[in-house]
Amino acid sequence: MDKFIDKAEFLEATQKGDNNGIVAIKAIYDLLSGRVLVDLSSGVLVGFKARDFQGLDKATDADLAKITITPSGRGLYFESLDVDVYLPSLLEGFMGSRSWMASQMGKKGGSSTTEAKSKSSRENGKLGGRPRNAA
């Protein structure tokens, strides 16, 4: 049977996971740098490139300028995009779901050029290059 918790239990559980009371107190989008800047209650300023975050990658500047801090202070909400950014996960380096992050890593890895890739391409070219696709 499902157990429902009362308000006191909810508040106690919320306080146990409060990251030592550190919460966002202000968040803005900096148009010049393309970063979301978050002032934390600890006095630390955190920033991240908005378009590197899942759901914000195709956002307009106007969408990014409208940031709401969640009531817990541990999240940012972009209403026009319906995107939430959970600050504790962000601080651990998570910019989206595991599958989305893996796809972004694959894009970067596949587009990189190294001396080894260049050498391999030259060697393949000497052998006639890639085989043609069968029609």
FIMI-986166 format. One record per residue (C-alpha): x, y, z. Coordinates in Angstrom, 2 decimals, always signed. Each point is the difference from the previous one (the first is absolute). Example, Ala and Ser with C-alpha at 12.3 -4.5 7.8 and 13.67 -1.06 7.14 Angstrom:
! residues 2
((+12.30; -4.50; +7.80))
((+1.37; +3.44; -0.66))
END
This chain:
! residues 135
((+0.00; +0.00; +0.00))
((+1.26; +3.51; -0.81))
((+1.14; +2.11; +2.93))
((-0.67; +3.70; -0.13))
((+2.20; +2.33; +1.99))
((-1.19; +3.02; +1.88))
((+1.38; +3.52; -0.30))
((+2.39; -0.38; +2.96))
((+1.54; -3.15; -1.51))
((+0.31; +1.73; -3.35))
((+1.79; +3.01; +1.52))
((+2.36; -2.26; +1.95))
((+0.90; -1.99; -3.13))
((+0.48; +3.22; -1.98))
((+2.35; +1.42; +2.64))
((+2.12; -3.18; +0.08))
((+0.80; +0.36; -3.69))
((+0.55; +3.74; -0.06))
((+3.68; +0.08; -1.06))
((+0.99; +1.76; +3.22))
((-2.58; +2.71; -0.61))
((+1.66; +1.28; -3.16))
((-2.66; +1.25; -2.40))
((-0.29; +2.27; -3.01))
((-0.87; +3.57; +0.91))
((+0.25; +1.60; -3.46))
((+0.24; -1.27; -3.58))
((+0.48; +1.95; -3.22))
((+0.83; -0.70; -3.62))
((+3.07; +1.94; -1.18))
((-0.55; +0.75; -3.68))
((+3.65; +0.89; -0.69))
((+1.48; -3.27; +1.29))
((-3.01; -2.22; -0.74))
((+0.12; -1.27; +3.58))
((-2.55; -0.41; +2.75))
((+1.50; +1.50; +3.16))
((-1.26; -1.17; +3.38))
((+0.81; +1.71; +3.31))
((-0.01; -2.55; +2.83))
((-0.72; +0.78; +3.65))
((+3.60; -1.06; +0.78))
((+1.30; +2.99; -1.96))
((+1.16; -2.15; -2.92))
((-0.93; +1.03; -3.54))
((-0.59; -2.93; -2.36))
((-0.35; +0.31; -3.76))
((-0.65; -2.40; -2.85))
((-0.36; +0.35; -3.74))
((-3.74; -0.07; -0.47))
((+0.04; -1.73; -3.36))
((+2.10; -2.87; +1.36))
((-2.92; -1.06; +2.19))
((-2.69; -2.43; -1.17))
((-3.15; +1.87; -0.94))
((+1.75; +3.36; -0.21))
((+2.09; -0.83; -3.07))
((-2.44; +1.59; -2.46))
((-1.42; +2.68; +2.28))
((-0.24; +3.62; -1.00))
((+1.60; +2.74; +2.08))
((-3.50; +1.11; +1.04))
((-0.79; -3.53; +1.27))
((+3.23; -0.11; +1.99))
((-0.59; +3.41; +1.56))
((-3.10; -1.24; +1.86))
((+1.38; -2.06; +2.90))
((-1.93; -0.91; +3.13))
((+1.71; -1.43; +3.09))
((-2.02; -2.91; +1.39))
((-1.47; +0.33; +3.51))
((+2.66; -2.36; +1.43))
((+2.75; +2.20; -1.48))
((+1.63; -3.06; -1.52))
((-1.35; +0.34; -3.50))
((-0.47; +2.40; -2.88))
((-3.08; -0.05; -2.20))
((-0.27; +1.35; -3.53))
((-3.78; +0.29; -0.38))
((-0.23; +0.71; -3.73))
((+2.10; -3.12; -0.68))
((-1.40; -2.12; +2.86))
((+3.58; -0.88; +1.00))
((+1.25; -0.58; +3.54))
((+3.65; +0.20; +1.03))
((+0.73; -1.81; +3.27))
((+2.97; +1.82; +1.53))
((+1.51; -2.88; +2.03))
((+0.17; -2.12; -3.18))
((+1.37; +2.92; -1.98))
((+2.78; +0.47; +2.56))
((+0.89; -3.68; -0.44))
((+0.39; +0.57; -3.73))
((-3.31; -1.35; -1.28))
((-1.35; +2.17; -2.81))
((-2.84; -2.33; -0.99))
((-1.06; -3.63; -0.03))
((+2.65; -2.70; -0.37))
((-1.06; -0.83; -3.57))
((-0.02; +3.68; -1.03))
((+3.45; +0.56; +1.54))
((+1.34; -3.10; -1.77))
((-1.28; +1.27; -3.35))
((+1.70; +3.36; +0.59))
((+3.28; -1.73; +0.85))
((-0.27; -2.08; -3.18))
((-0.51; +3.13; -2.10))
((+3.09; +1.63; +1.47))
((+2.13; -3.13; -0.27))
((-1.01; -0.70; -3.59))
((+0.74; +3.52; -1.13))
((+3.42; +0.26; +1.59))
((+3.11; -0.16; -2.13))
((+3.21; -1.59; +1.17))
((+3.27; -0.85; -1.68))
((-0.96; -3.69; +0.20))
((-3.29; +0.65; -1.86))
((+1.79; +2.06; -2.64))
((+2.66; -2.68; -0.49))
((-2.65; -2.72; -0.29))
((-1.88; +2.03; -2.62))
((+3.18; +0.49; -2.03))
((+0.76; -3.73; +0.14))
((-3.54; -0.87; -1.08))
((+0.28; +2.49; -2.84))
((+3.11; -1.77; -1.30))
((-2.00; -3.22; -0.12))
((-2.78; +1.57; -2.04))
((-2.03; +1.49; +2.85))
((-3.27; -1.34; +1.31))
((-1.71; -2.73; -1.94))
((-3.04; +1.17; -1.95))
((-3.44; -0.89; +1.29))
((-1.75; -2.74; -1.94))
((-2.84; +1.51; -1.99))
END
